[in-house]
Amino acid sequence: MNSPTLEPLLPEALRFLQDLVSTNSYTLNAAGVDANAARIIEQFAPFGFTARQVPCAEPGTGSHLVLDSGGEGPVVACVSHLDTVFTPEEEAANAFHWQPEGGRIYGPGTYDIKGGTVALWLLLRALAEHAPEALRSVRWVLIWNAAEEILTPSFEAFARSLLPAEVGAYLVFEGDSGPAGSAEYRILRARKGRGIFTVKVAGRGAHAGSKYREGANAIAQLCQLVESAVGLTDLDEEVTVNVGTIRGGSVVNRVPHEAEASFEVRTYDTEPYEAVREAFLAMEGEGEVAAVSDGFPCTISVEVKGEIPAWARNERTEWLAGFWQEAARETGTSFALTERGGLSDGNWFWREWPVLDGLGPRGGNAHASERSADGSKEPEFVDATSFIPKTVLNFHAVRALVEALRTKR
């Protein structure tokens, strides 16, 4: 298979990336998020897509960005996000900024996910120059989530409001999960889902010295629950239960009357998640810890604070991944399909549409800004040498996908 020569596009792509990275776009830095959106609109303007910005529903955040080619053809949705996890203060404290070193470029969002935005631009440029019919024959809807890093559930409704009931492909430009320095490129076909649970215990306060027998210790009860909850972890089945925060009591001479803990559950499949969910809900009611004096029990309440569905392996995704597998075979690219424990916007839609993830460049250390003198800690980086090979792979796969969607229609 003849591949287009894309190396001449790399200097412009890296200048674009540097502009994005140099503007802080922490989720709650609305001005920075919107400034990145403006830069993206400018870079994508030659494609002629209609741009609009829609305020995110989460307080303090910027606006989602949508670029839409219009038309009546099959819909290909491409998804990235505008925000990062790094505050301006953290970037300054760690001297974390655009920093090329060999084939790597360090900086906030280089890999997660400003590099993915640049990979999307490279793909469209490649199609415009080498397969313009593929660019013209489908409706492209490009969506940037303004608050992906806080996993706003409102994005699901927002995206559904933009897209028709039938979407030919939903492509997420999160980073490639291949190891740094490897020649292998990886695409994601599944991600873990997540549930967040808050467990509260109400006990009975008492003086810890003179009235100890009258107290029902909420922290003691919560400790038992934490042990039981974490015990639901099954690493062989990729089921994890993490206790993330814990709070309780006030002073050491008082039997604590309340305590609270938050948990995160992640699984690749719905069935094991539902089993853990039921185990959490079954904790509600009277606890085992009670006052010695009269048997007054601690009481337990459980609240489900949020849920994002697991994206399991499925036929739609496997069909879509087939185009990348074939492109890899024909171009001689080392390639693998894989899964990831982290979440993305793909989790919301795989039950209805063909979804594929990991279409961005290779990199590492997402969400890290620290660098230590001994090299044991390194900040986020993108492998600049991966942009062109990954774009070549995406180009051939998407061109074949578009032709299949046209034929199918």
C-alpha positions as CSV (number, residue, x, y, z in Angstrom):
1,M,0.0,0.0,0.0
2,N,1.3,3.4,-1.0
3,S,1.4,5.8,2.0
4,P,1.3,9.6,1.7
5,T,4.4,11.6,2.5
6,L,3.3,13.5,5.6
7,E,6.6,14.5,7.2
8,P,6.4,18.1,5.7
9,L,3.3,18.6,7.9
10,L,5.2,17.9,11.2
11,P,6.7,21.4,11.7
12,E,3.4,23.1,11.5
13,A,1.8,20.4,13.7
14,L,4.4,21.0,16.4
15,R,4.0,24.7,16.3
16,F,0.3,24.2,16.8
17,L,1.0,21.9,19.7
18,Q,3.3,24.4,21.3
19,D,0.7,27.1,21.1
20,L,-1.9,24.8,22.8
21,V,0.6,23.7,25.5
22,S,1.7,27.2,26.2
23,T,-1.8,28.3,27.2
24,N,-2.9,26.9,30.5
25,S,-6.3,25.1,30.2
26,Y,-6.9,23.7,33.6
27,T,-10.5,22.6,33.8
28,L,-11.5,25.6,36.0
29,N,-9.5,28.1,34.1
30,A,-12.4,28.9,31.8
31,A,-10.5,31.7,30.0
32,G,-7.6,29.4,29.2
33,V,-9.9,26.6,28.0
34,D,-11.7,29.1,25.7
35,A,-8.3,30.5,24.5
36,N,-7.3,26.9,23.4
37,A,-10.6,26.6,21.6
38,A,-10.0,29.8,19.7
39,R,-6.6,28.5,18.6
40,I,-8.1,25.2,17.5
41,I,-10.8,27.1,15.5
42,E,-8.0,29.1,13.8
43,Q,-6.0,26.0,12.9
44,F,-9.0,24.0,11.6
45,A,-10.5,27.0,9.6
46,P,-9.1,25.9,6.2
47,F,-11.4,22.8,6.3
48,G,-14.4,25.1,6.2
49,F,-16.3,23.5,9.0
50,T,-18.9,25.5,11.0
51,A,-17.6,26.3,14.5
52,R,-19.7,26.9,17.6
53,Q,-19.0,27.0,21.3
54,V,-21.5,25.9,23.9
55,P,-21.1,26.6,27.6
56,C,-20.4,23.5,29.7
57,A,-23.0,22.8,32.4
58,E,-20.3,22.5,35.1
59,P,-19.8,25.7,37.1
60,G,-16.6,27.5,36.5
61,T,-15.7,25.7,33.3
62,G,-15.3,27.0,29.8
63,S,-17.2,26.1,26.6
64,H,-17.4,22.9,24.6
65,L,-16.2,23.3,21.0
66,V,-17.9,21.8,17.9
67,L,-16.7,21.9,14.3
68,D,-19.2,20.5,11.9
69,S,-18.7,19.9,8.2
70,G,-22.5,19.6,7.6
71,G,-23.8,17.5,4.7
72,E,-26.0,14.5,4.4
73,G,-23.4,11.7,4.4
74,P,-22.7,9.2,7.1
75,V,-21.5,10.7,10.3
76,V,-18.0,10.3,11.6
77,A,-17.6,11.9,15.1
78,C,-14.1,12.7,16.4
79,V,-13.6,13.6,20.0
80,S,-10.8,15.3,22.0
81,H,-10.9,17.6,25.0
82,L,-9.8,21.1,25.8
83,D,-8.9,20.9,29.5
84,T,-5.9,19.5,31.5
85,V,-5.5,18.7,35.2
86,F,-2.7,21.2,35.8
87,T,-3.4,24.6,37.5
88,P,-1.2,27.6,36.6
89,E,0.3,27.5,40.0
90,E,1.4,23.8,39.6
91,E,2.9,24.5,36.3
92,A,4.9,27.4,37.7
93,A,6.0,25.6,40.9
94,N,7.3,22.7,38.9
95,A,8.7,24.7,36.0
96,F,6.5,22.5,33.8
97,H,6.3,23.9,30.3
98,W,7.0,23.2,26.7
99,Q,10.4,21.4,26.7
100,P,11.7,19.4,23.8
101,E,14.3,16.8,24.7
102,G,15.4,14.5,21.9
103,G,12.4,12.8,20.5
104,R,10.2,13.7,23.5
105,I,8.4,17.0,24.2
106,Y,7.5,17.5,27.9
107,G,4.7,19.9,28.9
108,P,1.1,20.1,30.2
109,G,-1.3,18.3,27.8
110,T,1.4,17.2,25.3
111,Y,0.0,13.7,25.6
112,D,-3.3,14.1,27.4
113,I,-4.8,15.4,25.1
114,K,-3.5,18.3,23.2
115,G,-1.3,15.9,21.3
116,G,-4.6,14.1,20.3
117,T,-6.0,17.3,19.0
118,V,-2.9,17.8,16.8
119,A,-3.2,14.1,15.6
120,L,-6.8,14.9,14.6
121,W,-5.6,17.9,12.6
122,L,-2.9,15.9,10.9
123,L,-5.4,13.2,9.9
124,L,-7.7,15.8,8.3
125,R,-4.8,17.5,6.5
126,A,-3.7,14.1,5.2
127,L,-7.2,13.4,3.9
128,A,-7.6,16.8,2.4
129,E,-4.3,16.5,0.5
130,H,-4.2,12.8,-0.4
131,A,-7.9,11.5,-0.3
132,P,-10.2,14.6,-0.6
133,E,-13.1,12.4,-1.6
134,A,-13.0,10.8,1.8
135,L,-13.2,14.2,3.5
136,R,-16.1,15.3,1.3
137,S,-18.3,12.2,1.4
138,V,-19.1,12.0,5.1
139,R,-20.3,14.5,7.7
140,W,-17.5,15.2,10.1
141,V,-18.5,16.3,13.6
142,L,-15.5,17.2,15.7
143,I,-16.2,17.7,19.5
144,W,-14.0,19.0,22.2
145,N,-15.1,18.4,25.8
146,A,-14.4,21.5,28.0
147,A,-14.4,19.5,31.2
148,E,-13.4,15.9,30.4
149,E,-10.8,15.8,33.3
150,I,-13.6,16.0,35.8
151,L,-15.7,13.5,33.8
152,T,-18.7,15.7,33.6
153,P,-21.8,13.5,33.0
154,S,-23.4,16.4,31.2
155,F,-21.1,15.8,28.2
156,E,-23.1,12.7,27.3
157,A,-26.3,14.7,26.9
158,F,-24.4,17.4,25.1
159,A,-22.9,15.0,22.5
160,R,-26.2,13.3,22.0
161,S,-27.8,16.6,21.2
162,L,-25.3,17.2,18.4
163,L,-25.3,13.7,16.8
164,P,-28.0,11.8,15.0
165,A,-29.3,8.4,16.2
166,E,-27.0,6.7,13.7
167,V,-23.3,7.4,13.9
168,G,-21.0,5.6,11.6
169,A,-18.0,5.9,13.8
170,Y,-17.1,7.6,17.1
171,L,-13.3,8.1,17.2
172,V,-11.6,9.3,20.4
173,F,-8.1,10.9,20.1
174,E,-6.8,10.0,23.5
175,G,-3.1,9.0,23.4
176,D,-1.7,5.8,22.1
177,S,-1.0,3.4,24.9
178,G,2.1,1.8,23.4
179,P,5.2,1.9,25.6
180,A,7.6,4.8,25.0
181,G,10.4,3.8,22.6
182,S,8.4,0.9,21.1
183,A,7.7,0.6,17.4
184,E,4.3,-0.8,18.2
185,Y,1.2,1.3,18.0
186,R,-1.9,0.5,20.0
187,I,-5.6,1.3,19.7
188,L,-8.1,0.9,22.6
189,R,-11.1,-1.3,22.2
190,A,-12.4,-1.3,25.9
191,R,-12.1,0.7,29.0
192,K,-13.1,0.2,32.6
193,G,-16.2,1.8,34.0
194,R,-16.4,3.5,37.3
195,G,-18.7,3.8,40.3
196,I,-18.2,6.2,43.2
197,F,-19.8,5.4,46.6
198,T,-20.0,7.3,49.8
199,V,-20.4,5.4,53.0
200,K,-21.5,7.3,56.1
201,V,-21.7,6.0,59.7
202,A,-23.7,7.6,62.4
203,G,-22.7,6.6,65.9
204,R,-23.2,8.1,69.3
205,G,-20.8,10.6,70.9
206,A,-19.6,10.3,74.5
207,H,-16.8,11.4,76.7
208,A,-14.0,9.0,76.0
209,G,-12.9,8.8,79.6
210,S,-15.9,8.9,81.9
211,K,-18.7,7.8,79.5
212,Y,-16.9,5.4,77.1
213,R,-19.4,2.6,77.5
214,E,-22.2,4.9,76.3
215,G,-20.5,5.8,73.0
216,A,-21.0,4.0,69.7
217,N,-17.7,4.6,67.8
218,A,-18.5,5.6,64.2
219,I,-14.8,5.4,63.1
220,A,-14.4,1.9,64.5
221,Q,-17.5,0.9,62.5
222,L,-16.2,2.5,59.4
223,C,-12.9,0.8,59.6
224,Q,-14.7,-2.6,59.5
225,L,-16.6,-1.4,56.4
226,V,-13.5,-0.2,54.7
227,E,-11.8,-3.6,55.2
228,S,-14.9,-5.4,53.8
229,A,-15.2,-3.0,50.8
230,V,-11.5,-3.2,49.8
231,G,-11.8,-7.0,50.1
232,L,-14.2,-6.9,47.2
233,T,-11.1,-6.3,44.9
234,D,-10.4,-9.1,42.5
235,L,-7.3,-8.4,40.5
236,D,-7.6,-11.6,38.5
237,E,-10.9,-10.3,37.2
238,E,-9.7,-6.7,37.0
239,V,-12.1,-5.5,39.6
240,T,-10.7,-2.8,41.9
241,V,-12.2,-1.1,45.0
242,N,-10.2,1.8,46.2
243,V,-10.9,3.8,49.4
244,G,-10.0,7.3,48.3
245,T,-10.9,9.6,51.3
246,I,-11.9,9.0,54.9
247,R,-13.1,11.5,57.5
248,G,-14.4,11.2,61.0
249,G,-14.2,12.4,64.6
250,S,-13.2,15.7,66.1
251,V,-11.0,15.3,69.2
252,V,-9.3,12.4,70.9
253,N,-11.2,12.6,74.1
254,R,-14.5,12.0,72.4
255,V,-16.0,8.8,71.1
256,P,-16.7,9.9,67.5
257,H,-20.4,10.1,66.5
258,E,-19.9,10.2,62.7
259,A,-17.5,9.0,60.0
260,E,-17.5,8.9,56.2
261,A,-15.4,7.3,53.5
262,S,-15.5,7.5,49.7
263,F,-14.8,4.6,47.4
264,E,-14.1,4.1,43.7
265,V,-15.0,0.9,41.9
266,R,-13.6,0.0,38.4
267,T,-14.4,-3.0,36.2
268,Y,-14.3,-3.9,32.6
269,D,-17.7,-5.6,32.6
270,T,-21.1,-4.8,33.9
271,E,-21.8,-8.1,35.8
272,P,-18.9,-7.8,38.3
273,Y,-19.6,-4.2,38.8
274,E,-23.2,-4.9,39.7
275,A,-22.1,-7.5,42.2
276,V,-19.8,-5.0,43.9
277,R,-22.6,-2.4,43.8
278,E,-25.0,-4.7,45.5
279,A,-22.4,-5.5,48.2
280,F,-22.0,-1.8,48.9
281,L,-25.8,-1.2,49.1
282,A,-26.1,-4.2,51.4
283,M,-24.0,-2.4,54.0
284,E,-26.9,-0.1,54.8
285,G,-28.6,-0.5,58.1
286,E,-27.4,-1.3,61.6
287,G,-23.7,-1.9,62.1
288,E,-21.9,-4.3,64.4
289,V,-20.4,-1.6,66.6
290,A,-22.7,-0.6,69.4
291,A,-22.6,1.1,72.8
292,V,-21.7,-1.2,75.6
293,S,-24.1,0.4,78.0
294,D,-27.4,-0.2,76.1
295,G,-26.6,-1.7,72.8
296,F,-27.2,1.5,70.8
297,P,-25.9,0.6,67.3
298,C,-24.1,2.6,64.7
299,T,-26.1,3.0,61.5
300,I,-24.8,3.0,58.0
301,S,-26.0,4.7,54.9
302,V,-24.6,4.3,51.3
303,E,-24.9,6.7,48.5
304,V,-24.0,6.1,44.8
305,K,-22.4,9.4,43.9
306,G,-21.8,8.8,40.2
307,E,-21.5,6.0,37.6
308,I,-19.8,5.8,34.2
309,P,-20.6,2.6,32.3
310,A,-17.8,0.1,31.6
311,W,-16.9,-0.1,27.9
312,A,-16.7,-3.8,27.3
313,R,-15.5,-5.6,24.2
314,N,-18.3,-5.6,21.6
315,E,-19.0,-6.4,18.0
316,R,-19.3,-2.7,16.9
317,T,-15.9,-1.8,18.2
318,E,-14.3,-5.0,16.8
319,W,-15.8,-4.1,13.4
320,L,-14.3,-0.6,13.6
321,A,-11.0,-1.9,14.8
322,G,-10.8,-4.1,11.8
323,F,-10.0,-1.1,9.6
324,W,-6.9,-0.3,11.8
325,Q,-5.9,-4.0,11.8
326,E,-6.0,-4.1,8.0
327,A,-4.2,-0.8,7.6
328,A,-1.5,-2.0,10.0
329,R,-1.1,-5.2,8.0
330,E,-0.9,-3.4,4.6
331,T,1.5,-0.8,5.8
332,G,3.7,-3.2,7.8
333,T,3.0,-1.3,11.1
334,S,3.4,-3.2,14.4
335,F,0.0,-3.0,15.9
336,A,-2.1,-4.2,18.8
337,L,-5.6,-3.8,20.2
338,T,-5.7,-3.3,24.0
339,E,-7.7,-2.2,26.9
340,R,-7.2,0.5,29.6
341,G,-8.4,1.1,33.1
342,G,-8.8,4.8,32.7
343,L,-12.0,6.4,31.5
344,S,-12.8,8.5,28.4
345,D,-15.7,9.9,26.5
346,G,-16.0,6.6,24.6
347,N,-17.5,5.0,27.7
348,W,-20.8,6.7,27.2
349,F,-21.6,5.6,23.6
350,W,-20.3,2.1,22.8
351,R,-23.6,0.4,23.3
352,E,-25.1,2.3,20.4
353,W,-22.3,3.3,18.0
354,P,-18.9,1.9,16.9
355,V,-16.4,3.4,19.2
356,L,-12.6,3.3,19.1
357,D,-10.1,5.1,21.2
358,G,-6.3,5.7,21.5
359,L,-6.0,7.4,18.1
360,G,-3.6,10.1,19.4
361,P,0.2,10.0,19.5
362,R,2.3,7.9,21.9
363,G,3.5,9.4,25.2
364,G,3.5,8.9,28.9
365,N,3.2,10.1,32.5
366,A,-0.2,11.7,31.9
367,H,-1.3,13.9,34.9
368,A,2.3,14.2,36.2
369,S,4.2,17.5,36.4
370,E,7.1,16.6,38.8
371,R,10.7,16.0,37.7
372,S,13.3,14.7,40.2
373,A,17.0,15.0,39.9
374,D,17.6,11.3,40.0
375,G,15.1,10.7,37.1
376,S,12.7,8.6,39.2
377,K,9.9,11.1,38.5
378,E,9.3,12.6,35.0
379,P,6.5,14.8,33.9
380,E,4.0,14.2,31.1
381,F,5.5,14.0,27.6
382,V,4.6,13.1,24.0
383,D,6.8,11.1,21.7
384,A,7.1,13.6,18.8
385,T,8.4,10.8,16.5
386,S,5.1,9.0,16.8
387,F,2.9,11.7,15.1
388,I,3.6,10.8,11.5
389,P,3.5,7.0,11.8
390,K,0.3,7.1,13.8
391,T,-1.3,9.5,11.3
392,V,-0.3,7.2,8.4
393,L,-2.1,4.4,10.2
394,N,-5.1,6.5,10.9
395,F,-5.2,7.8,7.3
396,H,-5.4,4.4,5.7
397,A,-7.9,3.1,8.3
398,V,-10.2,6.1,8.0
399,R,-10.1,6.2,4.2
400,A,-11.2,2.5,4.1
401,L,-13.8,3.2,6.9
402,V,-15.3,6.1,4.9
403,E,-15.6,3.9,1.8
404,A,-17.3,1.2,3.8
405,L,-19.8,3.7,5.3
406,R,-20.6,5.1,1.9
407,T,-21.2,1.6,0.5
408,K,-23.2,0.6,3.5
409,R,-25.4,3.6,3.2
